[in-house]
Structure formats: structure tokens, C-alpha cells
Amino acid sequence: MTLHENDKDKDNDQSLTGRFREIPADPGEGVSKPTYAAGAVLWRGDVDAPEIGIIHRPGYDDWSLAKGKLDPGENLPMTAEREIREETGYTVRLGKLLGNVSYPVAGRTKLVWYWTAEVLDGEFTANSEVDELRWVSFDEAAELLTYDLDVDVLNKARKRLGNEPDTRIIYVRHGRAHSRKNWAGDDNLRPLDKKGRRQAELLVPGLLPFRPERVYSAEPVRCSHTVEPLASELGADVVVDELFGDVACISRLVDSQRRFMEVVAEGGVSVICAQGTVIPDTIAWLSANGTLPLEEIPCKKGSAWVLGFNDGVLTTADYYASALPVK
């Protein structure tokens, strides 16, 4: 079994550098011929004493966590959200990335990524895959689950929910744009290229499971165009502010940091699309002033950091290298 875990209460697992959890562009990197799947530890009620949703699958006669295989054209957050909805009938908000488990199935490696997922609404109805769902305590869930792997994931979730962020910022780097050397006009007007537009489209189903409420962007159109499809789906405006961009980070650093923290202070879940200098610099500043040491801060075009805050202090960080479908 492999369960990657990396945040402020990191175990002695050196399989990932830095102190964050990551879904790389190829989440099966280093695993031969994997079958991908995604799921979550469902919870509802008081975060200090939550009820945990455990499903019974008649086809296997087992009790397990909600999960399922990746469909063609999906990224992993999409899969987790869809499988939960299909198996349980619930709409959820994905939270902390718990890591992955891997195990052999029919001569191949199955790689399953898990999140915490807060139930927002919906109603369970028995179906061909799941004939019963029980809401139980963490201790009861651990007794009920059939597989030790699921219990391990459950224990990770128990640790995470004890420090559930009150605010999340989804910090997106804009998608790939046309080459700077081939662009003669104002650099702020340099647009996304074909791959960048595809990245923008796939950010919609990749980020919707986190239930963002507001969308912000730096000034360059490659930033605002990256999150416009998401904002349209949410029925929200893209609020453009030069203080989110690289120029302000270099020339007006204090103002740039203040503006970022104003968004944090709004609470809930916000998206900020920015550039390749300001994102790692801002996260490094947040890390230095928070409780989450980060040794490495990757920032690929089209990537996203999901940053969690408690009382304005950075406490969790998950890195999503790409919203494009898993190959």
C-alpha cells in the first residue's frame, strides 16, 4: 500500500518532496499500467464530531468508502465528485486531498486518490452499486469498514477534519499562452493558445467540486480568460485587479500581499488566477508566516494550488499540476 501524506503533521514518509500533497500531471507516475480511481471520506454535521458516510456494495458484499474508476476525459476531482453523486445521491464539497492508496487488481495496479468531502445536499436512494449507506462516528466507521486500506484513509481524514480550514483559496496559474517572442503588442493582451484554452475548459469540472464562490484575476487577459469559463458556470463575474499580477508583486509587494489577504478574509472558497512569479512568491510568504513549511513550490501553467487557512494562517496546501484528463 502507498498512502502519500504531506502537510504540517507529516509522518516519516519521504516519497514526496516538500510538505504538501500533490496530484502530478501524470498521477500514475512511477506505477506501471495503473487503473485510476477516486473517492472520498464523506462527512456531515459538526466538524468536531462528524457523521461519516459508509456504503455497502451488494456486488462485493463489503462496506467501503465511496469511490469509482476514472472515465475517459476526466481528471481526478471530476471522478471523485461524479462517483460520489452516482453512488450516494449527494452533492459534496471536496476538501483536503488525503493522498492515494495502491493495490494489485487482476494483474494491474489500482491507484485510488481520496479527499475529504462535506455533504451539502441530496438524498441517498438504493441503486445497483450501493444498497445501503450508514452515517456513523469515526470509531463505528473503522469497525464497519471491510478493508484495512479504507481504515487507513479514514484515519487520515480524522486527523484532517480536526483542523478543517475555514477559508480556501484556489490559486491558479494561467493556461499556456502564445509565445512572448512572437507577440509584438502589449504583453497584457497576449492570449491563450489552443492548449491554454483547453486547460481553461477543463478547470471548470476540475474546480467545481471544491464549490468556489468568487473568481479573481490578475490583469493579463491570459489570466482572466483562464477562469472565465469557470466564472460563467458559476454565474459570477471575474474581478480583475492588477495587484494580483507579477508587476505588482515586484513593484508593490506590500499592496499585493494585502490584497491577497483581503480575499482570504472573505472566507469560503475563492479562485485567484495569477502568474508564474507572484504565485510561488506569495505562497512562500504565506508559508513563512504560517504553520506549513514548504520546501518546494511548483507552478506549472494551468496548475492550481488549493490553499487552506485557519484564522488567516496557511495550514494546508494541495498542488494540482494539471486539469487536463488523465491519460
C-alpha positions in Angstrom: 0.0 0.0 0.0 1.1 3.6 -0.7 -0.6 6.4 1.1 1.1 9.7 0.3 0.7 12.2 3.1 2.5 15.5 3.3 1.4 18.5 5.4 2.2 20.2 8.7 1.8 17.0 10.7 3.7 14.9 8.2 4.6 11.4 9.0 8.1 9.9 8.2 7.1 9.5 4.5 9.7 11.0 2.2 8.0 9.8 -1.0 7.1 13.4 -1.9 9.4 16.4 -1.5 8.2 19.5 0.4 5.3 19.5 2.8 2.3 19.4 0.5 0.2 16.8 -1.2 0.4 16.7 -5.0 -1.5 15.2 -7.9 1.1 15.4 -10.6 0.2 15.8 -14.3 0.6 12.0 -14.5 -0.8 10.8 -11.2 0.4 7.3 -12.0 4.0 8.3 -12.4 6.2 5.5 -11.2 3.4 3.0 -11.3 3.2 0.5 -14.2 -0.1 0.3 -16.1 -2.3 1.8 -13.3 -6.1 1.8 -13.2 -7.1 5.2 -11.9 -9.9 5.8 -9.4 -11.0 8.5 -7.0 -13.3 8.8 -4.0 -13.7 10.5 -0.6 -14.5 10.2 3.0 -18.0 11.7 3.2 -18.9 13.7 6.3 -21.7 15.9 7.5 -22.7 17.8 10.6 -20.3 19.2 13.2 -16.7 19.1 12.0 -15.6 18.3 15.6 -17.9 15.3 15.8 -18.9 14.5 12.2 -21.0 11.7 10.9 -19.1 9.6 8.3 -20.9 8.0 5.3 -20.0 4.4 4.7 -21.5 2.4 1.8 -22.5 -1.2 1.3 -21.9 -2.7 -2.2 -24.0 -5.8 -2.8 -21.8 -6.9 -5.7 -18.9 -7.3 -3.3 -20.9 -7.7 -0.1 -18.5 -5.2 1.5 -18.6 -1.9 3.4 -16.3 0.7 1.9 -15.7 4.4 1.2 -17.4 5.9 -1.9 -15.1 5.7 -4.9 -15.0 4.6 -8.5 -13.0 4.4 -11.7 -11.9 7.3 -13.9 -13.9 7.7 -17.1 -12.2 8.8 -20.3 -11.8 12.5 -20.5 -11.9 13.1 -16.7 -9.4 14.5 -14.2 -9.4 13.0 -10.7 -11.5 15.6 -8.8 -14.2 15.2 -11.5 -14.1 11.4 -11.0 -14.4 11.8 -7.2 -17.4 14.2 -7.4 -19.2 12.1 -10.1 -18.7 8.8 -8.3 -20.0 10.2 -5.0 -23.1 11.6 -6.7 -23.8 8.4 -8.6 -23.3 6.1 -5.7 -24.8 8.1 -2.9 -27.0 10.9 -4.5 -25.2 13.6 -2.5 -23.7 16.8 -3.7 -20.4 17.4 -1.9 -17.7 20.0 -1.5 -14.2 18.4 -1.9 -11.8 19.4 0.9 -8.4 18.1 1.8 -6.5 15.8 -0.5 -5.7 12.8 1.6 -3.4 11.0 -0.8 -3.7 7.7 -2.6 -3.7 4.0 -2.0 -2.5 1.4 -4.5 -3.0 -2.3 -4.7 -3.0 -5.0 -7.3 -6.2 -5.9 -9.2 -6.2 -8.6 -12.0 -2.5 -8.1 -12.8 -2.6 -4.3 -12.7 -2.1 -1.7 -10.1 -5.1 0.2 -9.0 -4.4 3.8 -7.8 -7.2 5.4 -5.8 -7.0 9.1 -4.8 -9.1 10.3 -1.8 -10.3 13.6 -0.5 -12.5 14.6 2.5 -15.9 15.6 1.2 -18.5 17.6 3.0 -22.1 16.7 2.1 -24.1 19.8 1.0 -27.4 18.4 -0.1 -29.0 15.4 -1.7 -30.6 12.2 -0.6 -29.5 8.6 -0.8 -31.5 6.1 -2.8 -30.5 2.4 -3.1 -29.1 1.6 -6.5 -27.4 -1.3 -8.4 -24.0 -0.3 -7.0 -24.9 0.7 -3.4 -27.8 -0.8 -1.5 -27.2 0.9 1.9 -25.5 3.9 3.3 -24.9 4.4 7.0 -24.0 7.6 8.9 -21.7 6.6 11.8 -19.0 8.0 14.0 -15.3 7.7 13.1 -14.9 4.8 15.6 -18.0 3.0 14.2 -16.8 3.5 10.7 -13.5 2.0 11.4 -15.3 -1.1 12.9 -17.6 -1.3 9.9 -15.2 -1.0 7.0 -14.2 -4.2 5.4 -10.7 -3.2 4.2 -7.7 -2.1 6.2 -6.8 0.3 3.4 -10.1 2.1 3.9 -9.4 2.3 7.6 -6.0 3.9 6.9 -7.7 6.5 4.7 -10.4 7.1 7.3 -7.7 7.7 10.0 -6.1 10.3 7.7 -9.5 12.1 7.4 -10.0 12.0 11.1 -6.7 13.9 11.5 -7.5 16.4 8.8 -11.1 17.2 9.9 -9.7 18.2 13.3 -8.2 21.2 11.6 -10.6 21.8 8.7 -9.8 25.2 7.0 -12.3 28.0 7.4 -11.2 29.5 4.1 -9.8 28.1 0.9 -8.0 29.9 -2.0 -7.7 28.1 -5.3 -4.6 29.8 -6.7 -4.4 29.1 -10.4 -1.6 29.9 -12.8 -3.0 30.9 -16.2 -3.0 28.4 -19.1 -0.5 28.2 -21.8 -0.4 31.4 -23.9 1.1 32.3 -27.3 4.9 32.7 -27.2 6.1 36.0 -25.9 8.8 36.2 -28.5 6.2 36.0 -31.3 3.9 38.7 -29.7 4.6 42.3 -30.7 1.8 44.0 -28.8 1.0 44.8 -25.2 2.0 41.7 -23.2 -1.1 42.0 -21.1 -3.1 41.3 -24.3 -1.1 38.1 -25.2 -3.9 35.4 -25.4 -4.1 31.8 -24.5 -3.1 29.3 -27.2 -5.1 26.2 -28.2 -3.7 24.1 -25.2 -4.3 27.1 -22.9 -8.0 27.3 -23.9 -8.3 23.6 -23.3 -6.8 24.0 -19.9 -9.3 26.7 -19.1 -12.2 24.5 -20.2 -11.1 21.6 -18.0 -10.6 23.8 -15.0 -14.3 24.1 -14.8 -15.1 20.4 -13.9 -11.8 20.1 -12.1 -12.5 23.0 -9.7 -16.3 22.9 -9.4 -16.2 20.0 -6.9 -14.5 22.5 -4.5 -17.6 24.8 -4.8 -15.8 28.1 -5.4 -17.9 31.2 -4.8 -15.8 34.1 -6.2 -13.4 34.5 -9.1 -10.5 36.9 -9.2 -7.8 37.5 -11.8 -4.6 39.4 -12.5 -4.7 42.0 -15.3 -3.3 40.0 -18.3 -6.0 38.6 -20.4 -4.4 35.2 -20.4 -5.3 35.1 -16.6 -8.9 36.3 -16.9 -9.5 34.1 -20.0 -8.3 31.1 -18.0 -11.0 31.5 -15.4 -13.8 33.0 -17.5 -15.3 29.5 -18.3 -15.4 28.7 -14.6 -16.9 32.1 -13.7 -19.6 31.6 -16.4 -20.5 28.3 -15.0 -20.8 29.8 -11.5 -22.8 32.8 -12.8 -20.1 35.0 -11.3 -18.0 37.9 -12.6 -14.2 37.8 -13.0 -12.9 40.6 -10.8 -9.7 41.8 -12.4 -7.1 43.6 -10.2 -3.6 44.5 -11.1 -2.5 43.8 -7.6 -2.8 40.0 -8.2 -0.2 40.2 -11.0 3.6 39.8 -11.4 4.2 43.6 -11.8 2.6 44.4 -8.5 4.4 41.6 -6.8 7.7 43.1 -7.9 7.0 46.8 -7.5 4.2 47.0 -4.9 4.8 43.9 -2.8 3.1 45.1 0.4 -0.1 46.1 -1.6 -0.1 42.8 -3.4 0.1 40.8 -0.2 -2.5 43.0 1.5 -4.9 42.4 -1.5 -4.4 38.6 -1.3 -5.2 38.6 2.4 -8.4 40.7 1.8 -9.6 37.7 -0.3 -8.6 35.3 2.5 -10.6 37.4 4.9 -13.8 37.0 2.8 -13.9 33.3 3.9 -15.4 30.5 1.9 -13.8 29.4 -1.3 -12.3 31.9 -3.8 -10.3 31.4 -7.0 -7.4 33.7 -7.9 -5.8 33.4 -11.3 -2.3 34.8 -11.5 1.2 34.5 -13.0 4.4 32.5 -12.6 6.3 34.9 -10.3 3.6 36.1 -7.9 2.2 32.6 -7.1 5.3 30.9 -5.7 6.4 34.2 -4.0 3.1 34.7 -2.3 2.9 31.0 -1.2 6.4 31.2 0.1 5.4 34.3 2.1 2.3 32.6 3.4 4.4 29.6 4.4 7.0 31.7 6.2 4.2 33.4 8.2 2.0 30.3 8.8 2.4 26.8 10.2 3.1 24.9 7.0 6.8 24.8 5.9 7.1 24.3 2.1 10.4 23.2 0.7 9.2 23.3 -2.9 6.6 25.4 -4.7 6.0 24.2 -8.3 3.8 26.4 -10.5 3.2 24.9 -14.0 0.9 26.7 -16.5 -2.6 25.6 -15.9 -1.9 24.3 -12.5 -3.7 25.1 -9.2 -2.8 25.2 -5.6 -5.7 24.7 -3.1 -4.6 26.6 0.0 -6.4 26.2 3.3 -6.4 28.9 6.0 -7.5 28.9 9.6 -8.0 32.4 11.1 -6.0 33.8 8.2 -3.0 31.5 8.6 -1.9 29.0 6.0 -2.4 25.4 7.3 -2.8 23.2 4.3 -1.7 23.1 0.7 -2.5 20.7 -2.2 -1.0 21.1 -5.6 -2.8 20.0 -8.8 -0.3 20.0 -11.7 -2.9 19.8 -14.4 -6.6 19.9 -15.0 -6.3 18.0 -18.3 -7.7 14.5 -18.5 -5.6 11.7 -17.1 -4.1 9.7 -20.0 
